[in-house]
Amino acid sequence: MFTHRPAADRGHANHGWLDTFHTFSFADYHDPAHDGFRSLRVINEDRIAAGQGFGTHGHRDMEILTWVLAGELEHRDSLGSGAVLRPGDSQVMSAGRGIRHSEWNPSESTPLHLLQIWLLPLTTGITPRWEQRHIPAADRNDQLCPIASRAGQAGGLAIHSDATVFAATLGQDQAITHVLTKDRHAWIQVSRGAVTAGGLQLLAGDGVAVSGESAFTCTATTAGSEILVFDLG
């Protein structure tokens, strides 16, 4: 079964410096029909103005994955970690028993476009940690490349969730197939371009929940289409 979550139906808030869309309930946006999917709790698509960002704030017991689509993101946290993320960079922060961080667009002129993803952890109260890794474009071209997985077992950054997160960039009419093992589910998120999956035409910002399927295929209808695929328990 494929359940479409159109981009236009997402929650939306424009704070001037931040233009954000919420696939699932978040902050002041609450939709009991869309409070998450399996361990996937948040997908926020954020556009942050130059020189703006989130000041220091705290999180607990959440696996937070950041995927930059355009621009740069400067990260600082209470562990002493700090880095600038650019497109193709994947960052994970295990909030565990508590972490504080800030996220900022360091550019004086270029807006920042990113996806922030929250996954529920398998265990609460773990030791907080942070890690970043660059995923080369060649590893994502016309194939699903793991950017994060449970304990890093399937590749990518290690997370404490029953999930594997893949990224792929597809050329015109290119198709990729993902096999789901027994009792696994998936979420497809289109971050740019357009693809078809499960008989649905999907545009940037659209999502699809996949359950009860043994496999699915995504086919790009525009060149340079990008998707994230979440394989979930």
N, C-alpha and C positions, 0 to 999 in steps of 0.2 A: 504494500500500500504506500502511495506517495501522497503526502499532505502538503499542499502549497501554502507558504506564508509570503504573500506578495509584499514587496518593498513599501508600497503605498499604504499598507495597513499597519505598519509599525508605529510605535510611539515616537513622538517627535518633540524636541524642544530646541528653541533658538535663543541663546543667551547673548547674542552679539559676538562675543569672542569665541563661543562654542556653539556649533550647529550639530546636533546629535540625534541619531535615530536608534531606537531600541527594538530589537527583534522580540525580546521577552520583557516582562515586567521589570522596571528599574526606576529607582528614585520616586518621583511624583507620578510616573506612569504605571498604572496597575491594570492588567487584563488577566483575570483568573483563567481564561482559556489559553493563555500563553505565559505561564510562569517558568518556563524552561522545558527541556526535553532530555529525559534520562539524566545524566550527570551534567549536561550542558545547561548552565544557569543564565548566562548573559552573553549576548553578542551586541555590542554597541559600535555603531559606525560614527566616528567623531571627525569633524573638521574643526581644527583649532587655528585661530588667527595668529599671525606672526607676533612673536614676543609675548604670547599668552600661554596659560596652562593651568594645571591643577596644583595648588600649593600643597604643602606637607599635610598628609592625612593618613589615617590608619586603616588596616584591614586585618581580619582574622579568618582562619580556617577556610581559605579559598585558594584555588590554583588559578593564577591570573596570567593569561597569555596575551602578548601584544604583537600585532602584525602590522608593520608600517606599509602603506600603499604609496604615499608620496610625501616628500618633505623630510624633516628630521624631528626626532623626539629625544629630549635630554631627560635622563632618569637619574635620580638620587634617592638613596634609602638609608634607613637607620642601621643597616648592616655595614655601611661604609662603601657600598657599591655605587658605581656611577659610570654612565656610558651614554653615547649618542647613537640612537638607532636610525637606520636608513632603510629604504625599500629592500626587501630580501632578508632583513634582519629579524630574527625571532627572539623574543624575550619571555622568560617565565619567572614569575615570582610566587613562591610558595609562602603564603601569608602565615600559615600555621598558627602558633599561639600568639602571634602579634607582630606586625611590622608597620613602619611608617615610611612613606615615600612621597616624592613629588614628581610630576611629569610636566614638561615644558617644551614649547616650540622655541628653540633658540634663534631662529632666523629673524632678521629684521624686516623681511619683505615677503617670504614664501609661506603660504599656509601649509598646514600639516593635515594629512588624511590618514586615518588608521582604523583598525579594528581592535577593540579590546574585548577579550573573551574570558569569562569566568567559568570554571569547572569545579564541581563539588569534589572534595577530597574523599578518599576511602577512609582516612583516619584523621580525627581532629587532634589539635594540640601538638602537631609535629614541629620540629625545629625550622624556623624560617630560613629561606634560602633564595638566591637570585642567580640566574644564568642567562647568557646571551650567546647566540650563534648566528653566523651568516649562512644563508642557504643559497648557493650559487644558482643563477638563472638556468644554467645548463642542466642542473639536477631536477628542475621543475618543468622543463619544456616537454609538453605532450606526455607527461607521466605524473603520477601521484608520488610526491616526495614527502616522507614523514618529517614534520617539523617539531613534533612533541609526542611522547608516548609514555605509558605507564612504566616507571622506573627506567625509561630509555630503552626498553627491551626491543621495541620495533623500530628504533632509530629516532633521531632528533633529540630535543631536550627532554630530560627526565621530568615527569609530573607524577603526582600522587593521586591520580584519578584513573578510573577504568575507561580509558579513552586513548585513541591514537588520532592525531590531527595531521592531515595531509594538505599540501598545497600543490596546485598545478596551474600552468599557463598553457593554453591550447591555441594552436594555429587554426586557421579557417578550416572547418569541416573535420578537424581532428577529434577522435573519440578515445575515451579511456573507460575501462570497466573495472569496478571494484567488487570483489566477492565478499559477502557477509557470511561468516560462519554461524552455526546454530545459536539462536537466542541473541544475536547481535543486531544492533540498529544503526542507523546513520542519519546525519544531518548534512545537507549540501548547502553551502552558502556561496552565492555568486558575488564576488567582490568587484568585478569589472567585466564589461562585455555582455555576451548573451550565450546561453547554452540550452540544449534540450535534455530532459531526463524524465523517465517515466511517462512519456507522452506529454510533458509540460514544456512550454516555452518560458524560459527563465531569464530575467534581466538583472542587471546590477542591483544589489540590495535584496533580491529575492532569496528565500530559503525554502528548503523542502525537508520534511521529516520522512524517513524511509523505515518501514517496519514490515516484517513478514515476507521479506524478499531475500532470495539467495544471492542476488547480484544486481547491479544496476550499471547503466552506461550513461556517461555525460558526453555530449557532442557539441562542439563550439559552432555557433552560427555566425560569429564575427571573429576576426583574427585578434589574438592577444587577450582572449577571454581568460579570466582567472577565477578559480574556485578554491574554496577550502572544503574538505570533506572530514567529518568527524565520525569515526567508528566507535560506537558506544555500547557498553554492556547494558 
